[in-house]
Amino acid sequence: MKLAIATRNKHKLEEIREIFHIPMLDVVSAFDFPDVPDVVEDGETFEANAIKKAVTLAKATGLWALADDSGLEVDALNGEPGVYSARYAGEPVSPPANNRKLLAALKNVTNRKARFRCVVALSSPSGETRVVDGRCEGTIGFEERGSKGFGYDPLFIPDGHTVTFAEMDGAAKHAISHRGRALRRAAEEWGAVLRGE
């Protein structure tokens, strides 16, 4: 059985491959299908974007496809950046610019409560979909710390911890992260389907 991962984000692909383990499953990605165009993520929810990406790749390749859409929701910013997390500071996508904008938006703000959310969608080649989600509650720090991870990881401190995601090694982060939780649930719920059982 072959599964296509609908991303051309190398960091995200690496995380998915580290977390999503199903024996006998051959995992490929959108990198292996350069003729398939990038999907415009214009959905108003993480779920809509994840489904759109999974269905597009599944129909284009004839393979089962998995996609995630994830982002950061900050309570003091009414849930922003949300679905616009990757492009929060505008185009072209720049994680350092996003982090600078977020710190500026939270200057003098004491409520730093936030969460990472991840929705994972699976699509059959015919476009039939299934969805799971995961979340990780935490707070936004006052400065960037750490060099691991990507995106907002240097600013996000998960509840129960004093270090940011970017200060954790991969295994520690994956154990509690929004993507780790969603992908483990996906493997549990969809493993039999993806093994062809």
C-alpha positions as CSV (number, residue, x, y, z in Angstrom):
1,M,0.0,0.0,0.0
2,K,1.3,3.5,-0.9
3,L,0.3,6.7,0.9
4,A,1.0,10.2,-0.5
5,I,1.6,13.0,2.0
6,A,0.2,16.3,0.7
7,T,3.0,18.7,1.6
8,R,6.0,20.3,0.1
9,N,7.1,21.6,3.5
10,K,10.3,19.6,4.3
11,H,10.0,20.2,8.1
12,K,6.4,19.1,8.2
13,L,7.1,16.0,6.1
14,E,10.0,15.0,8.3
15,E,7.7,15.3,11.4
16,I,4.9,13.3,9.8
17,R,7.4,10.5,8.8
18,E,8.8,10.5,12.4
19,I,5.4,10.2,14.0
20,F,3.1,8.3,11.5
21,H,4.2,4.7,11.6
22,I,2.1,2.0,9.9
23,P,3.9,-1.3,9.1
24,M,4.2,-2.2,5.4
25,L,3.1,1.3,4.3
26,D,5.2,2.9,1.6
27,V,5.1,6.7,2.2
28,V,5.7,9.1,-0.6
29,S,5.0,12.9,-0.8
30,A,4.0,15.7,-3.0
31,F,7.7,16.1,-3.8
32,D,7.4,12.9,-5.8
33,F,4.6,14.4,-8.0
34,P,6.0,17.7,-9.2
35,D,3.3,18.0,-11.9
36,V,0.6,18.2,-9.3
37,P,0.0,21.9,-8.5
38,D,0.2,23.3,-5.0
39,V,-3.3,23.7,-3.5
40,V,-4.5,27.1,-2.6
41,E,-5.3,27.0,1.1
42,D,-8.4,29.3,1.0
43,G,-10.6,27.4,3.5
44,E,-11.9,29.2,6.5
45,T,-11.0,26.2,8.8
46,F,-8.1,23.9,9.3
47,E,-10.4,21.0,8.4
48,A,-11.4,22.6,5.1
49,N,-7.8,23.1,4.1
50,A,-6.7,19.6,5.1
51,I,-9.5,18.0,3.2
52,K,-8.9,20.1,0.1
53,K,-5.2,19.2,0.1
54,A,-5.8,15.4,0.7
55,V,-8.5,15.1,-1.9
56,T,-6.6,17.1,-4.6
57,L,-3.5,14.8,-4.2
58,A,-5.5,11.6,-4.0
59,K,-7.4,12.3,-7.2
60,A,-4.3,13.5,-9.0
61,T,-2.2,10.5,-8.1
62,G,-4.8,7.7,-7.7
63,L,-3.3,7.0,-4.3
64,W,-4.6,7.4,-0.8
65,A,-3.4,10.8,0.4
66,L,-3.0,12.3,3.9
67,A,-2.8,16.0,4.6
68,D,-2.7,18.2,7.6
69,D,-3.5,21.8,8.3
70,S,-2.3,23.3,11.5
71,G,-1.7,26.6,13.1
72,L,-1.5,28.7,16.2
73,E,-4.5,30.2,18.0
74,V,-3.8,33.0,20.5
75,D,-6.6,33.9,22.9
76,A,-5.7,37.6,23.2
77,L,-5.8,37.9,19.4
78,N,-9.2,36.3,19.1
79,G,-7.7,33.1,17.8
80,E,-5.3,34.7,15.3
81,P,-3.2,33.8,13.4
82,G,-5.3,30.6,13.0
83,V,-5.6,29.4,9.5
84,Y,-3.3,32.2,8.4
85,S,-0.5,31.1,10.7
86,A,2.0,30.4,7.8
87,R,1.3,33.7,6.1
88,Y,0.7,35.8,9.2
89,A,3.2,38.4,8.2
90,G,2.3,38.2,4.5
91,E,4.0,36.8,1.4
92,P,6.5,35.4,0.9
93,V,6.2,33.0,3.8
94,S,8.7,33.9,6.5
95,P,8.7,32.2,9.9
96,P,11.0,34.8,11.5
97,A,8.7,37.6,10.2
98,N,5.7,35.8,11.6
99,N,7.3,35.5,15.0
100,R,8.3,39.1,15.0
101,K,4.7,40.1,14.2
102,L,3.3,37.9,16.9
103,L,5.6,39.3,19.5
104,A,4.7,42.8,18.5
105,A,1.0,42.0,18.6
106,L,1.4,40.7,22.2
107,K,3.6,43.5,23.4
108,N,2.3,44.6,26.9
109,V,-0.3,41.7,26.8
110,T,-0.3,39.6,29.9
111,N,-2.7,36.9,28.7
112,R,-0.4,34.8,26.6
113,K,-2.6,31.7,26.5
114,A,-2.5,29.9,23.1
115,R,-2.8,26.5,21.5
116,F,-1.5,24.7,18.5
117,R,-4.1,22.9,16.5
118,C,-3.7,20.2,13.8
119,V,-6.4,18.6,11.6
120,V,-5.3,15.5,9.6
121,A,-7.4,14.4,6.6
122,L,-7.2,11.2,4.7
123,S,-8.7,10.8,1.2
124,S,-9.2,7.8,-0.9
125,P,-8.5,8.1,-4.6
126,S,-12.2,8.6,-5.2
127,G,-12.3,11.6,-2.8
128,E,-13.9,9.9,0.3
129,T,-12.5,11.6,3.4
130,R,-11.9,11.0,7.1
131,V,-10.7,13.6,9.6
132,V,-9.1,13.6,13.1
133,D,-7.6,16.5,15.1
134,G,-5.2,17.2,17.9
135,R,-4.3,20.2,20.0
136,C,-1.6,21.3,22.5
137,E,-2.3,24.1,25.0
138,G,0.4,26.4,26.1
139,T,1.5,30.0,26.3
140,I,3.5,32.4,24.1
141,G,6.9,33.4,25.5
142,F,8.3,36.9,25.5
143,E,11.3,36.1,23.3
144,E,12.4,33.3,20.9
145,R,14.2,30.4,22.5
146,G,15.7,27.3,21.0
147,S,16.9,26.3,17.5
148,K,15.0,23.1,16.9
149,G,11.6,22.7,15.2
150,F,10.2,25.4,12.9
151,G,7.5,28.1,12.7
152,Y,6.3,29.4,16.0
153,D,8.2,26.7,18.0
154,P,10.7,29.1,19.5
155,L,7.8,31.1,21.1
156,F,5.4,28.3,22.2
157,I,5.8,26.9,25.7
158,P,3.5,23.9,26.2
159,D,1.5,23.6,29.4
160,G,3.4,21.8,32.1
161,H,6.8,22.8,30.6
162,T,9.2,25.6,31.0
163,V,10.9,25.2,27.6
164,T,9.7,26.0,24.1
165,F,9.0,23.4,21.4
166,A,12.2,24.7,19.8
167,E,14.2,23.7,22.9
168,M,12.8,20.1,23.0
169,D,14.3,17.2,21.1
170,G,12.0,15.7,18.4
171,A,10.8,12.8,20.5
172,A,9.8,15.0,23.5
173,K,7.9,17.4,21.2
174,H,6.1,14.7,19.2
175,A,4.9,13.1,22.5
176,I,2.8,16.2,23.3
177,S,2.4,18.2,20.2
178,H,-0.8,18.9,18.3
179,R,0.6,17.1,15.2
180,G,1.9,14.2,17.2
181,R,-1.5,13.7,18.9
182,A,-3.4,14.0,15.6
183,L,-1.1,11.6,13.7
184,R,-1.1,9.0,16.4
185,R,-4.9,9.1,16.4
186,A,-4.9,8.8,12.6
187,A,-2.6,5.8,12.7
188,E,-4.8,4.1,15.3
189,E,-8.1,4.8,13.5
190,W,-7.0,4.4,9.9
191,G,-4.2,1.8,10.2
192,A,-6.4,-1.1,9.0
193,V,-7.6,0.8,6.0
194,L,-4.1,1.8,5.0
195,R,-2.8,-1.8,5.4
196,G,-5.6,-2.9,3.0
197,E,-7.3,-5.0,5.7
